Amino acid sequence: MLEGRNFTIYTDHKPLVYAFTQKHEKCSPRQIRHLDWIGQFSTDIRHILGSLNVVADSLSRISEIEMPSPIDYKEFSQAQLSDEMFQLLKFLKVPGVDTKLFCDVSTGRCRPLLPKEFRRRSFETLHNLFHPGVKATVKLVGDFFLWPSYKEQVAEWTRCCVPCQRGKCNAIRIGLLSLWFLPIVDLILLFLELRSILPFKWDLASRRLVSTD
């Protein structure tokens, strides 16, 4: 969501500060393509010490950060017990969860079957990470969860996502080519005007052009 906004790029790699001022002869074709793509968003690159680059340091340690789950799995388990879809299924122990859930293991992965009240919430949790397209969202949800006709429902929710619609780049339709009548008319008018000024020479020129000798 950076397109059309003014922002500054901070980096602890100081040579990148001069990336847009150096001569292109020193850059490889790949570097030129990368700079061209980055330059479409911003060319304001500034240096910051690595010890002060808190954002990049936090992202590099993302695996060490334990984020609380947005889903209450105890409530999840109770909802499964009251949902008619799960009456013929058995409990399975889900890795990393303290309670047992009804799951599908046909793909080799343990995918909990979502009750109705958890479907929209789980979709928004995954889709709002980076707002992927319809196919990518369906695959993303299907990798972790399952419920009847989830593909159609996830596709419909993705199409109705307001941030996705705002960020969508619609193709510009090119109209039909206009006929070239005006330049020809201008040339004819210019010829008639010059002929009225120099009638003799233009008559002579016309006869020479028409003559086949």
C-alpha atoms as an extended CHARMM CRD file, in Angstrom:
* protein
*
       213  EXT
         1         1  MET       CA              0.0000000000        0.0000000000        0.0000000000  PROA      1               0.0000000000
         2         2  LEU       CA              2.9500000000        2.3570000000       -0.6500000000  PROA      2               0.0000000000
         3         3  GLU       CA              1.9580000000        3.4710000000       -4.1460000000  PROA      3               0.0000000000
         4         4  GLY       CA              1.1150000000        7.1670000000       -4.3080000000  PROA      4               0.0000000000
         5         5  ARG       CA              2.5650000000        7.9430000000       -0.8670000000  PROA      5               0.0000000000
         6         6  ASN       CA              5.7020000000        9.8430000000        0.1440000000  PROA      6               0.0000000000
         7         7  PHE       CA              7.9830000000        7.8020000000        2.3840000000  PROA      7               0.0000000000
         8         8  THR       CA             11.6570000000        7.4030000000        3.2580000000  PROA      8               0.0000000000
         9         9  ILE       CA             13.6910000000        4.1990000000        3.0120000000  PROA      9               0.0000000000
        10        10  TYR       CA             16.1130000000        3.6720000000        5.9150000000  PROA      10              0.0000000000
        11        11  THR       CA             18.9520000000        1.1730000000        5.5540000000  PROA      11              0.0000000000
        12        12  ASP       CA             22.0600000000        0.2650000000        7.5270000000  PROA      12              0.0000000000
        13        13  HSD       CA             23.8450000000       -0.5550000000        4.2460000000  PROA      13              0.0000000000
        14        14  LYS       CA             25.3850000000        2.8470000000        3.4710000000  PROA      14              0.0000000000
        15        15  PRO       CA             26.3130000000        2.2430000000       -0.2250000000  PROA      15              0.0000000000
        16        16  LEU       CA             22.5880000000        2.0260000000       -1.0270000000  PROA      16              0.0000000000
        17        17  VAL       CA             22.2610000000        5.7390000000       -0.1960000000  PROA      17              0.0000000000
        18        18  TYR       CA             24.1110000000        6.5370000000       -3.4340000000  PROA      18              0.0000000000
        19        19  ALA       CA             22.2950000000        3.9500000000       -5.5520000000  PROA      19              0.0000000000
        20        20  PHE       CA             20.2680000000        6.5310000000       -7.5160000000  PROA      20              0.0000000000
        21        21  THR       CA             23.1760000000        8.9800000000       -7.9950000000  PROA      21              0.0000000000
        22        22  GLN       CA             25.7980000000        6.5850000000       -9.3380000000  PROA      22              0.0000000000
        23        23  LYS       CA             26.3870000000        6.0600000000      -13.0390000000  PROA      23              0.0000000000
        24        24  HSD       CA             24.4120000000        3.2490000000      -14.6170000000  PROA      24              0.0000000000
        25        25  GLU       CA             27.5430000000        2.0250000000      -16.3860000000  PROA      25              0.0000000000
        26        26  LYS       CA             28.7040000000        0.6370000000      -13.0480000000  PROA      26              0.0000000000
        27        27  CYS       CA             25.4810000000       -1.2830000000      -12.4490000000  PROA      27              0.0000000000
        28        28  SER       CA             24.5410000000       -4.6980000000      -13.7330000000  PROA      28              0.0000000000
        29        29  PRO       CA             21.2870000000       -5.0840000000      -15.7160000000  PROA      29              0.0000000000
        30        30  ARG       CA             19.6890000000       -6.7190000000      -12.6880000000  PROA      30              0.0000000000
        31        31  GLN       CA             20.6420000000       -3.7910000000      -10.4250000000  PROA      31              0.0000000000
        32        32  ILE       CA             19.2380000000       -1.3300000000      -12.9620000000  PROA      32              0.0000000000
        33        33  ARG       CA             15.9380000000       -3.2220000000      -13.0460000000  PROA      33              0.0000000000
        34        34  HSD       CA             15.7860000000       -3.2750000000       -9.2460000000  PROA      34              0.0000000000
        35        35  LEU       CA             16.5050000000        0.4600000000       -8.9960000000  PROA      35              0.0000000000
        36        36  ASP       CA             13.9320000000        1.2050000000      -11.6770000000  PROA      36              0.0000000000
        37        37  TRP       CA             11.2710000000       -0.7130000000       -9.7490000000  PROA      37              0.0000000000
        38        38  ILE       CA             12.1760000000        0.8550000000       -6.3760000000  PROA      38              0.0000000000
        39        39  GLY       CA             12.3240000000        4.3200000000       -7.9650000000  PROA      39              0.0000000000
        40        40  GLN       CA              8.6660000000        4.0550000000       -8.9320000000  PROA      40              0.0000000000
        41        41  PHE       CA              7.8280000000        4.3020000000       -5.2150000000  PROA      41              0.0000000000
        42        42  SER       CA             10.6240000000        6.3730000000       -3.6420000000  PROA      42              0.0000000000
        43        43  THR       CA             14.2050000000        7.5110000000       -4.2490000000  PROA      43              0.0000000000
        44        44  ASP       CA             14.7010000000        8.9450000000       -0.7570000000  PROA      44              0.0000000000
        45        45  ILE       CA             17.1630000000        6.4720000000        0.7930000000  PROA      45              0.0000000000
        46        46  ARG       CA             18.8760000000        7.4130000000        4.0550000000  PROA      46              0.0000000000
        47        47  HSD       CA             21.4840000000        5.6810000000        6.1910000000  PROA      47              0.0000000000
        48        48  ILE       CA             20.8090000000        4.5650000000        9.7490000000  PROA      48              0.0000000000
        49        49  LEU       CA             23.0750000000        2.6920000000       12.1310000000  PROA      49              0.0000000000
        50        50  GLY       CA             22.3210000000       -0.9880000000       12.4900000000  PROA      50              0.0000000000
        51        51  SER       CA             21.8680000000       -0.6250000000       16.2430000000  PROA      51              0.0000000000
        52        52  LEU       CA             19.1890000000        2.0110000000       15.6130000000  PROA      52              0.0000000000
        53        53  ASN       CA             17.4290000000        0.1190000000       12.8240000000  PROA      53              0.0000000000
        54        54  VAL       CA             14.8170000000       -1.3140000000       15.1780000000  PROA      54              0.0000000000
        55        55  VAL       CA             12.3000000000       -2.3660000000       12.5160000000  PROA      55              0.0000000000
        56        56  ALA       CA             14.7370000000       -4.4840000000       10.5030000000  PROA      56              0.0000000000
        57        57  ASP       CA             16.1980000000       -5.9720000000       13.6780000000  PROA      57              0.0000000000
        58        58  SER       CA             12.7290000000       -6.9560000000       14.8820000000  PROA      58              0.0000000000
        59        59  LEU       CA             11.8730000000       -8.5790000000       11.5530000000  PROA      59              0.0000000000
        60        60  SER       CA             15.1220000000      -10.5680000000       11.6050000000  PROA      60              0.0000000000
        61        61  ARG       CA             14.1090000000      -11.9930000000       14.9930000000  PROA      61              0.0000000000
        62        62  ILE       CA             10.4830000000      -12.6510000000       14.0740000000  PROA      62              0.0000000000
        63        63  SER       CA             10.8240000000      -16.3790000000       14.7960000000  PROA      63              0.0000000000
        64        64  GLU       CA             11.7400000000      -15.5970000000       18.4110000000  PROA      64              0.0000000000
        65        65  ILE       CA              8.5690000000      -13.5760000000       19.0100000000  PROA      65              0.0000000000
        66        66  GLU       CA              5.5810000000      -15.5260000000       20.3080000000  PROA      66              0.0000000000
        67        67  MET       CA              2.3950000000      -13.9490000000       19.0270000000  PROA      67              0.0000000000
        68        68  PRO       CA             -0.8740000000      -14.7690000000       20.7940000000  PROA      68              0.0000000000
        69        69  SER       CA             -3.2920000000      -16.7210000000       18.6290000000  PROA      69              0.0000000000
        70        70  PRO       CA             -6.3470000000      -14.7080000000       17.4770000000  PROA      70              0.0000000000
        71        71  ILE       CA             -8.4820000000      -17.8410000000       17.9560000000  PROA      71              0.0000000000
        72        72  ASP       CA             -9.6250000000      -19.1190000000       21.3420000000  PROA      72              0.0000000000
        73        73  TYR       CA             -9.2030000000      -22.8620000000       20.8100000000  PROA      73              0.0000000000
        74        74  LYS       CA            -11.1640000000      -23.8030000000       23.9370000000  PROA      74              0.0000000000
        75        75  GLU       CA            -14.1620000000      -21.8970000000       22.6000000000  PROA      75              0.0000000000
        76        76  PHE       CA            -13.3650000000      -23.4610000000       19.2200000000  PROA      76              0.0000000000
        77        77  SER       CA            -13.6240000000      -26.9470000000       20.7370000000  PROA      77              0.0000000000
        78        78  GLN       CA            -16.9850000000      -26.2170000000       22.3800000000  PROA      78              0.0000000000
        79        79  ALA       CA            -18.3590000000      -24.8230000000       19.1130000000  PROA      79              0.0000000000
        80        80  GLN       CA            -17.3590000000      -28.0180000000       17.3050000000  PROA      80              0.0000000000
        81        81  LEU       CA            -19.2670000000      -30.1320000000       19.8150000000  PROA      81              0.0000000000
        82        82  SER       CA            -22.4820000000      -28.2060000000       19.1720000000  PROA      82              0.0000000000
        83        83  ASP       CA            -22.1280000000      -28.1560000000       15.3730000000  PROA      83              0.0000000000
        84        84  GLU       CA            -24.0520000000      -30.9280000000       13.5710000000  PROA      84              0.0000000000
        85        85  MET       CA            -21.3190000000      -31.3210000000       10.9480000000  PROA      85              0.0000000000
        86        86  PHE       CA            -18.9370000000      -32.7670000000       13.5410000000  PROA      86              0.0000000000
        87        87  GLN       CA            -21.2080000000      -35.3690000000       15.1240000000  PROA      87              0.0000000000
        88        88  LEU       CA            -19.7920000000      -38.2550000000       13.0360000000  PROA      88              0.0000000000
        89        89  LEU       CA            -16.1340000000      -37.2320000000       13.4200000000  PROA      89              0.0000000000
        90        90  LYS       CA            -13.5140000000      -38.0300000000       16.0390000000  PROA      90              0.0000000000
        91        91  PHE       CA            -11.2270000000      -35.8120000000       18.0580000000  PROA      91              0.0000000000
        92        92  LEU       CA             -7.5900000000      -35.3850000000       17.0280000000  PROA      92              0.0000000000
        93        93  LYS       CA             -4.7560000000      -33.8080000000       18.9850000000  PROA      93              0.0000000000
        94        94  VAL       CA             -3.5550000000      -30.7110000000       17.1410000000  PROA      94              0.0000000000
        95        95  PRO       CA              0.1730000000      -29.8970000000       17.4650000000  PROA      95              0.0000000000
        96        96  GLY       CA              0.7090000000      -26.7930000000       19.5770000000  PROA      96              0.0000000000
        97        97  VAL       CA             -2.8550000000      -26.7540000000       20.9680000000  PROA      97              0.0000000000
        98        98  ASP       CA             -3.8580000000      -27.9260000000       24.4490000000  PROA      98              0.0000000000
        99        99  THR       CA             -7.2550000000      -29.2540000000       23.3970000000  PROA      99              0.0000000000
       100       100  LYS       CA             -8.4900000000      -31.8040000000       20.8590000000  PROA      100             0.0000000000
       101       101  LEU       CA            -10.2870000000      -30.7010000000       17.6950000000  PROA      101             0.0000000000
       102       102  PHE       CA            -12.0930000000      -32.3210000000       14.7830000000  PROA      102             0.0000000000
       103       103  CYS       CA             -9.5460000000      -32.3100000000       11.9770000000  PROA      103             0.0000000000
       104       104  ASP       CA             -9.0050000000      -33.4780000000        8.4170000000  PROA      104             0.0000000000
       105       105  VAL       CA             -5.7550000000      -35.3330000000        7.6700000000  PROA      105             0.0000000000
       106       106  SER       CA             -6.4350000000      -36.3860000000        4.0680000000  PROA      106             0.0000000000
       107       107  THR       CA             -3.7170000000      -34.0500000000        2.7530000000  PROA      107             0.0000000000
       108       108  GLY       CA             -1.1110000000      -35.1530000000        5.2720000000  PROA      108             0.0000000000
       109       109  ARG       CA             -1.6350000000      -32.0240000000        7.3420000000  PROA      109             0.0000000000
       110       110  CYS       CA             -3.8540000000      -31.5770000000       10.3780000000  PROA      110             0.0000000000
       111       111  ARG       CA             -6.5430000000      -29.1030000000        9.2750000000  PROA      111             0.0000000000
       112       112  PRO       CA             -9.2430000000      -28.2320000000       11.8380000000  PROA      112             0.0000000000
       113       113  LEU       CA            -12.8110000000      -28.2100000000       10.5280000000  PROA      113             0.0000000000
       114       114  LEU       CA            -14.2330000000      -24.7800000000       11.2620000000  PROA      114             0.0000000000
       115       115  PRO       CA            -17.6700000000      -24.2160000000       12.8000000000  PROA      115             0.0000000000
       116       116  LYS       CA            -19.7780000000      -21.4810000000       11.2080000000  PROA      116             0.0000000000
       117       117  GLU       CA            -18.9210000000      -18.8000000000       13.7640000000  PROA      117             0.0000000000
       118       118  PHE       CA            -15.1700000000      -19.2610000000       13.2000000000  PROA      118             0.0000000000
       119       119  ARG       CA            -15.0870000000      -19.2590000000        9.3960000000  PROA      119             0.0000000000
       120       120  ARG       CA            -15.2130000000      -15.5320000000        8.7200000000  PROA      120             0.0000000000
       121       121  ARG       CA            -12.8580000000      -14.7880000000       11.6030000000  PROA      121             0.0000000000
       122       122  SER       CA            -10.2590000000      -17.2850000000       10.3560000000  PROA      122             0.0000000000
       123       123  PHE       CA            -10.5630000000      -15.9520000000        6.7970000000  PROA      123             0.0000000000
       124       124  GLU       CA             -9.9360000000      -12.3670000000        7.9240000000  PROA      124             0.0000000000
       125       125  THR       CA             -6.9740000000      -13.4360000000       10.0720000000  PROA      125             0.0000000000
       126       126  LEU       CA             -5.2060000000      -14.9820000000        7.0660000000  PROA      126             0.0000000000
       127       127  HSD       CA             -6.3990000000      -12.6870000000        4.2630000000  PROA      127             0.0000000000
       128       128  ASN       CA             -5.6150000000       -9.4430000000        6.1130000000  PROA      128             0.0000000000
       129       129  LEU       CA             -1.9510000000      -10.3970000000        6.4260000000  PROA      129             0.0000000000
       130       130  PHE       CA             -1.1690000000       -9.0820000000        2.9230000000  PROA      130             0.0000000000
       131       131  HSD       CA             -4.4850000000       -9.1540000000        0.9980000000  PROA      131             0.0000000000
       132       132  PRO       CA             -3.6270000000      -11.7690000000       -1.6680000000  PROA      132             0.0000000000
       133       133  GLY       CA             -5.8700000000      -12.4930000000       -4.6510000000  PROA      133             0.0000000000
       134       134  VAL       CA             -8.7180000000      -14.9850000000       -4.8550000000  PROA      134             0.0000000000
       135       135  LYS       CA             -6.6770000000      -18.0650000000       -5.8120000000  PROA      135             0.0000000000
       136       136  ALA       CA             -3.9130000000      -17.3270000000       -3.3000000000  PROA      136             0.0000000000
       137       137  THR       CA             -6.4110000000      -16.7270000000       -0.4840000000  PROA      137             0.0000000000
       138       138  VAL       CA             -8.3180000000      -19.9520000000       -1.2240000000  PROA      138             0.0000000000
       139       139  LYS       CA             -5.0550000000      -21.9040000000       -1.1390000000  PROA      139             0.0000000000
       140       140  LEU       CA             -3.8940000000      -20.1260000000        2.0220000000  PROA      140             0.0000000000
       141       141  VAL       CA             -7.1070000000      -20.8660000000        3.9150000000  PROA      141             0.0000000000
       142       142  GLY       CA             -7.2240000000      -24.4460000000        2.5960000000  PROA      142             0.0000000000
       143       143  ASP       CA             -3.7140000000      -25.1120000000        3.8970000000  PROA      143             0.0000000000
       144       144  PHE       CA             -4.8020000000      -24.4630000000        7.4830000000  PROA      144             0.0000000000
       145       145  PHE       CA             -8.5750000000      -24.9400000000        7.7590000000  PROA      145             0.0000000000
       146       146  LEU       CA            -11.4820000000      -26.7690000000        6.1480000000  PROA      146             0.0000000000
       147       147  TRP       CA            -15.2810000000      -26.6090000000        5.9420000000  PROA      147             0.0000000000
       148       148  PRO       CA            -17.8830000000      -27.5770000000        3.3070000000  PROA      148             0.0000000000
       149       149  SER       CA            -17.7380000000      -25.4090000000        0.1500000000  PROA      149             0.0000000000
       150       150  TYR       CA            -14.9980000000      -23.2700000000        1.6670000000  PROA      150             0.0000000000
       151       151  LYS       CA            -13.5160000000      -22.4220000000       -1.7490000000  PROA      151             0.0000000000
       152       152  GLU       CA            -16.6760000000      -20.6840000000       -2.9980000000  PROA      152             0.0000000000
       153       153  GLN       CA            -17.1780000000      -18.8450000000        0.2890000000  PROA      153             0.0000000000
       154       154  VAL       CA            -13.5650000000      -17.6890000000        0.5560000000  PROA      154             0.0000000000
       155       155  ALA       CA            -13.5800000000      -16.5360000000       -3.0800000000  PROA      155             0.0000000000
       156       156  GLU       CA            -16.7340000000      -14.4660000000       -2.4760000000  PROA      156             0.0000000000
       157       157  TRP       CA            -15.3280000000      -12.8670000000        0.6830000000  PROA      157             0.0000000000
       158       158  THR       CA            -12.0890000000      -12.0140000000       -1.1290000000  PROA      158             0.0000000000
       159       159  ARG       CA            -13.9320000000      -10.3250000000       -4.0080000000  PROA      159             0.0000000000
       160       160  CYS       CA            -15.9070000000       -8.2280000000       -1.4890000000  PROA      160             0.0000000000
       161       161  CYS       CA            -12.7990000000       -7.1160000000        0.4360000000  PROA      161             0.0000000000
       162       162  VAL       CA            -12.8100000000       -3.2820000000        0.4430000000  PROA      162             0.0000000000
       163       163  PRO       CA             -8.9980000000       -2.7690000000        0.8360000000  PROA      163             0.0000000000
       164       164  CYS       CA             -8.4300000000       -5.1630000000       -2.0890000000  PROA      164             0.0000000000
       165       165  GLN       CA            -10.8590000000       -3.2040000000       -4.2640000000  PROA      165             0.0000000000
       166       166  ARG       CA             -9.1710000000        0.0880000000       -3.3850000000  PROA      166             0.0000000000
       167       167  GLY       CA             -5.7180000000       -1.2330000000       -4.2000000000  PROA      167             0.0000000000
       168       168  LYS       CA             -6.7420000000       -2.9880000000       -7.4050000000  PROA      168             0.0000000000
       169       169  CYS       CA             -5.2020000000       -1.5520000000      -10.5700000000  PROA      169             0.0000000000
       170       170  ASN       CA             -7.8380000000       -1.6110000000      -13.3040000000  PROA      170             0.0000000000
       171       171  ALA       CA             -6.6660000000       -1.9660000000      -16.8840000000  PROA      171             0.0000000000
       172       172  ILE       CA             -7.0960000000        1.1350000000      -19.0440000000  PROA      172             0.0000000000
       173       173  ARG       CA             -9.0320000000        0.3750000000      -22.1840000000  PROA      173             0.0000000000
       174       174  ILE       CA             -7.6220000000        1.9070000000      -25.3350000000  PROA      174             0.0000000000
       175       175  GLY       CA            -10.1810000000        3.4250000000      -27.6750000000  PROA      175             0.0000000000
       176       176  LEU       CA            -10.4270000000        2.9500000000      -31.4310000000  PROA      176             0.0000000000
       177       177  LEU       CA             -7.9540000000        4.7490000000      -33.6450000000  PROA      177             0.0000000000
       178       178  SER       CA             -9.4130000000        7.9230000000      -35.1380000000  PROA      178             0.0000000000
       179       179  LEU       CA             -9.4590000000        8.3730000000      -38.9020000000  PROA      179             0.0000000000
       180       180  TRP       CA             -6.8420000000       10.6990000000      -40.3850000000  PROA      180             0.0000000000
       181       181  PHE       CA             -9.2090000000       13.1010000000      -42.1260000000  PROA      181             0.0000000000
       182       182  LEU       CA             -7.9790000000       16.3920000000      -40.6590000000  PROA      182             0.0000000000
       183       183  PRO       CA             -4.3620000000       16.2900000000      -41.9280000000  PROA      183             0.0000000000
       184       184  ILE       CA             -5.5730000000       15.5400000000      -45.4690000000  PROA      184             0.0000000000
       185       185  VAL       CA             -8.0770000000       18.4110000000      -45.3600000000  PROA      185             0.0000000000
       186       186  ASP       CA             -5.3620000000       20.7790000000      -44.1280000000  PROA      186             0.0000000000
       187       187  LEU       CA             -3.0810000000       19.8130000000      -47.0140000000  PROA      187             0.0000000000
       188       188  ILE       CA             -5.8430000000       20.3910000000      -49.5600000000  PROA      188             0.0000000000
       189       189  LEU       CA             -6.6280000000       23.8420000000      -48.1250000000  PROA      189             0.0000000000
       190       190  LEU       CA             -2.9370000000       24.7380000000      -48.1330000000  PROA      190             0.0000000000
       191       191  PHE       CA             -2.6280000000       23.6740000000      -51.7630000000  PROA      191             0.0000000000
       192       192  LEU       CA             -5.6550000000       25.7740000000      -52.8060000000  PROA      192             0.0000000000
       193       193  GLU       CA             -4.3600000000       28.8130000000      -50.9190000000  PROA      193             0.0000000000
       194       194  LEU       CA             -0.9290000000       28.6190000000      -52.5290000000  PROA      194             0.0000000000
       195       195  ARG       CA             -2.4910000000       28.0880000000      -55.9180000000  PROA      195             0.0000000000
       196       196  SER       CA             -4.5170000000       31.3080000000      -55.5840000000  PROA      196             0.0000000000
       197       197  ILE       CA             -1.3110000000       33.2170000000      -54.7650000000  PROA      197             0.0000000000
       198       198  LEU       CA              0.8050000000       31.7380000000      -57.5740000000  PROA      198             0.0000000000
       199       199  PRO       CA             -1.6890000000       30.5290000000      -60.1750000000  PROA      199             0.0000000000
       200       200  PHE       CA              0.7290000000       30.3360000000      -63.1050000000  PROA      200             0.0000000000
       201       201  LYS       CA              3.4520000000       28.3360000000      -61.4150000000  PROA      201             0.0000000000
       202       202  TRP       CA              1.0120000000       25.9470000000      -59.7930000000  PROA      202             0.0000000000
       203       203  ASP       CA             -0.8440000000       25.4000000000      -63.0730000000  PROA      203             0.0000000000
       204       204  LEU       CA              2.4790000000       24.6600000000      -64.7240000000  PROA      204             0.0000000000
       205       205  ALA       CA              3.4390000000       22.3080000000      -61.9300000000  PROA      205             0.0000000000
       206       206  SER       CA              0.0790000000       20.6030000000      -62.1490000000  PROA      206             0.0000000000
       207       207  ARG       CA              0.4530000000       20.0640000000      -65.8960000000  PROA      207             0.0000000000
       208       208  ARG       CA              3.9210000000       18.6220000000      -65.3990000000  PROA      208             0.0000000000
       209       209  LEU       CA              2.6620000000       16.2300000000      -62.7430000000  PROA      209             0.0000000000
       210       210  VAL       CA             -0.2370000000       15.1420000000      -64.9160000000  PROA      210             0.0000000000
       211       211  SER       CA              1.8770000000       14.8580000000      -68.0800000000  PROA      211             0.0000000000
       212       212  THR       CA              3.1160000000       11.3760000000      -68.8770000000  PROA      212             0.0000000000
       213       213  ASP       CA              5.9240000000       12.5000000000      -71.1960000000  PROA      213             0.0000000000
